[in-house]
Amino acid sequence: MPIQNERRLDRRPAVARLIADRRDMLIVAGLGSAIWDVEAAGENPLNFYLLGAMGSVLPTAMGLALAQPSRRVMALTGDAELLMGLGALPTLGVRRPSNLAVVVLDNERFGETGGQASHTAEGVDLAGYAEASGIPVVLRVDDEAGLDDLRNRLHRDEGPLFACVKVNPDMPPVVMPIRDGFTGMRRFREALLGHDALKQ
Amino acid sequence: MLQTQEVPWREGIYDVLKEIDVRQVVYVPDAGHSLLIERCLADPGIKAGPLTNEFEAVGMCAGAWLGGEKAVALMQSSGVGNIVNALGLIRSCGFPLLMLITMRGEWGEFNPWQLPMGQATPHVLEAAGVIVNRAALPEEVVDVVRASAALAFNSYCPVAVLISQRVIGAKVFK
C-alpha cells in the first residue's frame, strides 16, 4: 500500500509526552489502542474509556466539553474509530466547544483486527476533513516539535482543535484498564463532580 | 407541504425538560419536533444543536451526563436504525438516556418506505435493551415524557418515548 507520509511518531511515547503534564484535563479515549496508550501513561479517574460503541469517542467528548466549559477536554482516538463516526466532525464544526481538542492517532490501520489498511492509508486526509468541517484549529503532526506544539496548544488555544498525529503501525503491548464501564463512568463522575453527584 | 395540528403537548414537553433541568438537547429534525427544537434553540439555558446522524446522540447524551448535565435526544423513528451499536455505551456503563422519538411508518402512513424501520422501531429498541414507552394520544404525551424522564435519570437506564403518528398528525403532501 502507498505510504503517504514517511515521517511518523511512535504512539506510546507520543501519548506519554502529550499528557505528561495534563493538569486537570479530562480525557475521553476509545477503541482500542488509544486506550492502552493513555492507560500506559498512568491510571487516572479523569480518563473515560469506550471499549465499544465504535465511533462514539468524539460525540461523548463533545457532550462532556459542552457540560464542562471551564475544563479542557481531549478526545483521543484512532483513525478507524473516527472514520466510523465521521459525521461528528461537521457537528463539532457547528457546536464548536472551545475547550475541546480532538487528537487522532493515525496509524492508517484497523489496528485491533489485524492491521488491515484503513482509508487514510490510501490518502484520505482526516485533517482536511476537519478543516472542511469548520474546525478553527487544525494541526498535522508527524514529529516531536509538532507534538510539543500540540501539547502547548491543548492548554492554551481557543478551540475546538483537531490534530492528526501520524504514528507508526506498531502495536505496543496492551495495557488493560478497568473494563467495567459502570465503574469507569462512576469514578469519573465522582472525581469530576464530587461524591454527591453519585446520589443524583 | 407538511400539515400538522398545533396541540399543547408540544409546549408541554418543553416544560418537562425545563422542570427536570435538561441542559443539552441534540436532534436530527422531525416535523413533529419542530416547535420543541425552536423552543430549545431559543432558550439560553439549553445548549441545543443538530446532528448529522442519530448515532451521535448516544455519545453526546452520555458525555453530558459524565459532565453533570442532563441531555435529551430528539429523532424520528427512522433514526433508531442508526443508533443500535452506540447503545452499547449506555448499557455497558449504566448511563441514563432519554430519547423522544416521533413515529413514522404506522398510523395512516402514506409513504411505504417509512414502514420497514417504523414497524421495527419498538422491537429494535427493546432488543437493544431500551425501555419503550408509547404515547398514543395527545393528552398522554406529557405524562409519558415526564415518567420516562424520571425512569431514565433516576434509575440510570435508556428509555425511548415513541410519540405516535396519531398524535403528530399523519404527514400529507399536497
Boltz contact constraints between the chains, C-beta under 6 A:
constraints:
  - contact:
      token1: [A, 52]
      token2: [B, 88]
      max_distance: 6.0
  - contact:
      token1: [A, 53]
      token2: [B, 86]
      max_distance: 6.0
  - contact:
      token1: [A, 53]
      token2: [B, 88]
      max_distance: 6.0
  - contact:
      token1: [A, 53]
      token2: [B, 89]
      max_distance: 6.0
  - contact:
      token1: [A, 56]
      token2: [B, 59]
      max_distance: 6.0
  - contact:
      token1: [A, 56]
      token2: [B, 86]
      max_distance: 6.0
  - contact:
      token1: [A, 56]
      token2: [B, 89]
      max_distance: 6.0
  - contact:
      token1: [A, 59]
      token2: [B, 56]
      max_distance: 6.0
  - contact:
      token1: [A, 59]
      token2: [B, 59]
      max_distance: 6.0
  - contact:
      token1: [A, 59]
      token2: [B, 60]
      max_distance: 6.0
  - contact:
      token1: [A, 60]
      token2: [B, 59]
      max_distance: 6.0
  - contact:
      token1: [A, 60]
      token2: [B, 62]
      max_distance: 6.0
  - contact:
      token1: [A, 60]
      token2: [B, 63]
      max_distance: 6.0
  - contact:
      token1: [A, 62]
      token2: [B, 60]
      max_distance: 6.0
  - contact:
      token1: [A, 63]
      token2: [B, 60]
      max_distance: 6.0
  - contact:
      token1: [A, 63]
      token2: [B, 63]
      max_distance: 6.0
  - contact:
      token1: [A, 63]
      token2: [B, 64]
      max_distance: 6.0
  - contact:
      token1: [A, 64]
      token2: [B, 63]
      max_distance: 6.0
  - contact:
      token1: [A, 64]
      token2: [B, 66]
      max_distance: 6.0
  - contact:
      token1: [A, 64]
      token2: [B, 67]
      max_distance: 6.0
  - contact:
      token1: [A, 66]
      token2: [B, 24]
      max_distance: 6.0
  - contact:
      token1: [A, 66]
      token2: [B, 47]
      max_distance: 6.0
  - contact:
      token1: [A, 67]
      token2: [B, 64]
      max_distance: 6.0
  - contact:
      token1: [A, 67]
      token2: [B, 67]
      max_distance: 6.0
  - contact:
      token1: [A, 67]
      token2: [B, 68]
      max_distance: 6.0
  - contact:
      token1: [A, 67]
      token2: [B, 69]
      max_distance: 6.0
  - contact:
      token1: [A, 68]
      token2: [B, 67]
      max_distance: 6.0
  - contact:
      token1: [A, 87]
      token2: [B, 52]
      max_distance: 6.0
  - contact:
      token1: [A, 87]
      token2: [B, 53]
      max_distance: 6.0
  - contact:
      token1: [A, 88]
      token2: [B, 56]
      max_distance: 6.0
  - contact:
      token1: [A, 90]
      token2: [B, 52]
      max_distance: 6.0
  - contact:
      token1: [A, 91]
      token2: [B, 51]
      max_distance: 6.0
  - contact:
      token1: [A, 91]
      token2: [B, 52]
      max_distance: 6.0
  - contact:
      token1: [A, 91]
      token2: [B, 56]
      max_distance: 6.0
  - contact:
      token1: [A, 94]
      token2: [B, 49]
      max_distance: 6.0
  - contact:
      token1: [A, 95]
      token2: [B, 49]
      max_distance: 6.0
  - contact:
      token1: [A, 181]
      token2: [B, 92]
      max_distance: 6.0
  - contact:
      token1: [A, 181]
      token2: [B, 93]
      max_distance: 6.0
  - contact:
      token1: [A, 182]
      token2: [B, 93]
      max_distance: 6.0
  - contact:
      token1: [A, 182]
      token2: [B, 94]
      max_distance: 6.0
  - contact:
      token1: [A, 185]
      token2: [B, 93]
      max_distance: 6.0
  - contact:
      token1: [A, 188]
      token2: [B, 66]
      max_distance: 6.0
  - contact:
      token1: [A, 193]
      token2: [B, 68]
      max_distance: 6.0
